Each structure stands twice: as structure tokens, then as C-alpha cells.
Amino acid sequence: MENNSSPLLKSSLTYGIYAALISIFISVVIWAGGLMESMGMFGSAILGVLSLVISFVVMLVFTKNYRNKEFEGYISFAEAFKFAILVSIVSTIILLVYNYIFHSFIAPDYMENLMATMQQKTLEFMESRGVPDSSIDQAMKQFEEVPTIAKTLRQTLLSGLIGGAIVSLIVAAIVKKKVEDSY
């Protein structure tokens, strides 16, 4: 195995762009389809889990491709982790730019509308279940503060870096493959 950082940087940049484009595509489908609004709180949790699974699978496929292309099918845990974490960082940076553009110019009122819709759906759900008014009032207070662009970007950064590190560790553990001694 040749220890050359150039393929690492080039590959992680390329795959990071691909990962970001996949995430952006999913976000656009969710936004354009009004999926968050139509599915409510439980639906948003399902979409979050589904997005995490897709991110994991994408990272796994990308890291295996990198292993097979650059290391002839064998890679150490450390090399696999370096690649995966760099892909996560590149993807997160691109997603920060996308989220800024989306929330500033494309749909500046999206979060406000989403919060109002979620509040209404939560209210209807709680009332249909006979939840006491005091609990409903307490739940409705959670919807009073609409996340700002800064909060949205901070959440993107934290979830991208922390989630990316966790996914990278798991993927590196799965993808690592040692060269077997042949006698």
C-alpha cells in the first residue's frame, strides 16, 4: 500500500461533493413534496432516521469504492476513517452553504411555515387523544421560537461533524480489510 495523501484528498473531495449532492437532492424532494408538513412530528422522525440510513449506506459504498480503487481491496481502519471523516467534512461544508442559500433566498419563510404546520398537527393529535390542556399548552410553547438561520446552520454543522464522525467510525470498522499473509 502506497501512503500518498493526494488520492485521499482528491477522492474525499469528490465523494464529499457527491454525498452533499445526494443530501441536497433528498432535502429538495422533502421540501418540494411538502413531506415534513404532511407527515407531522412522527413523520419528521421517520424522515430523519431514513436520511441517516441513506447517509450511512452512501458512506459505506463510497468508502468501499475508495478501498477497492486506491488500496486494491485492502485498507486499514485509520485510512478508512480518514477518508470517511474527510468526506463528511467536505459534505458538511457544502450543506452549510446550501442551507444558507435555501433559508436566506429560496424559502426564507420555510421554517416559520413548517413550525406553524407542526404546531397545528401536534395540537390536533393531542386533542384527539384527550391530552389535558396543561400538557397541550406546555407542548405548544415548544413551537413559539422559530429557529433562526444561525441556529439552522449550527445544527447542520454539529450534526454533520458529530454524526459524520460516528458514521465514519462505524464504516471504517466495517470496511477495513487487512492483507492476509500468504505462505
N, C-alpha and C positions, 0 to 999 in steps of 0.2 A: 504494500500500500504506500503510495506516494503521498507525503504530507505536504500538500500545496493549498494555500488559502485561497488562491484565485478561483478554482472551481467552487469552493464553498461560498464565497461572496457572490459570484455570478449566479449560481444555482439558487441560493437563498433569496436573492433579489428577484429572480424570475418567478420562482414558486410563490414568493410573498405577494407579488403582483397578481398572480393567478388566484391565490387564496382571497385576496381583497376583492377582486372582481366577482368571485363566487358569492362572497358575503354581501356585496353591494347588490348583486342580482336578486338574492333572497330578500333583502330589505326592500327593494323596489317592488317585488311581487307582493310582499306583505302590505306595503303602503298602497300601491295601486289597486290591489284587490280588497282593501279595507278589512283585511283579516283580523287585525287587532281589535278593531271596533266591533266587528260582528261576532267574535268569539268570546269577548269578555275576559274576566280575570283568569278563569281556568284555561281558556284558550290561549291566553298570552303565556301562561306557564308551559303549556304543551308546545307552543311555538319556540319558546326559549330552550326547552330540552331538545327539540328537533334540530334547532340551529347548532346546539352543542354537539350532537351526534354527527351532524353533517361536517362540522369543523374537525372533529376527531377523525372521521373517515378520510377527509381530504388530506389532513396532515399525515395520516398513516400511508396513504397512497403516494404522496409526494416524497416522503422520507424513504419509502421502499424504492421508488424510482431513482432517487439520488444514490442510494446504496448500490443499486444494481448498475447504474451508469458510471459512477465515479470510482467505485470500490470493487467492481467485479463481483458483486453479490455478498461481500463481507464488509462489516463496519463495526467499529467499537461503539459502546454506549456513549462515550464522550463525543465522538464525531457525529453520531446521530442526534444527540441532544443539541450540540452547537448548531447544526443545520436547522433543526426544528424551531429552536428559540429565535434564530435569526429570521426565519420565515414569519414567525409570529410578530416580531418587532416590525418588520417591513410592512406586513399586512395591517398592523395596528396604526402605523403612521398614515398609511393611505386611507384607512377608515376614519381617522380623525379629520383629515382634510375633507373627505366625502360628507361626514356628519356636519361639519361646519357649513359647508356649501348648502346641504339639504335644509338644515334648520335656519339658516340665515336668508337664503334666497329662493329655494324651490318651494318649501312649505313652512314658512315661519310660524304659522298658527297650528301646525300639526299636533304638537304636544298639548296645547290648550284644548283642542277639539278631542283628542284622544282621552285626556283626563276627564272631560265632561261626559263623554260616552261611557267610560269605565265607571264613573260615579253613578250614572243613571242605571247601568246594568247591575251594579252591585246593590244599589238601593232596591231595585225590583226583585232581585234574588233574595235579599234578606227579608223583605216584606212578605214574599211568597212563602217563606219558611217560618214566619211568625217570630222573627227575632225581635227582642224587646227594643223599644225606641231608644233607650240609653245606649245600647250597643250599636244601633244604627247610627246615632249621632256621632259616636266615637269613631266608627269606621269612615263616616263621611268627612271627618276632619283630615284624614289622610290625603284627600283629593283637593284640599284647599290650595296647596302650594304646587304650582306648575313648575316642573324642572326647567331651569334656565339653560341656555346654550352651554354655558360654562360647566354646569352640573352634568349635562349630557356628554360633553367631551371628556370630563373627568371620569365618568362611568365607563366610557369607551376605552380610555387609556388603562384604567385599572382592570377591567375585565379582559382586555386584550393581553396585558402583560401577565397578570396573575393566572388567568385561565390558560393563556398560551404556555406559561411555564409548566403548569400541571399537565396539560395535554402533551407537551414536549417530553416531559419525564416518562409518561406512560408509553408514548410512541417509541421513544428511544429504547426503552426496556423490551418492547415487542420486536423492533426491527433489528436490534443488534444481532450480529452473527459473526462468530469467531472462525478464523481459518483453522480447520482441523489438521492436526499433524498427520502426514501421510508417510507411513513406513512400509 
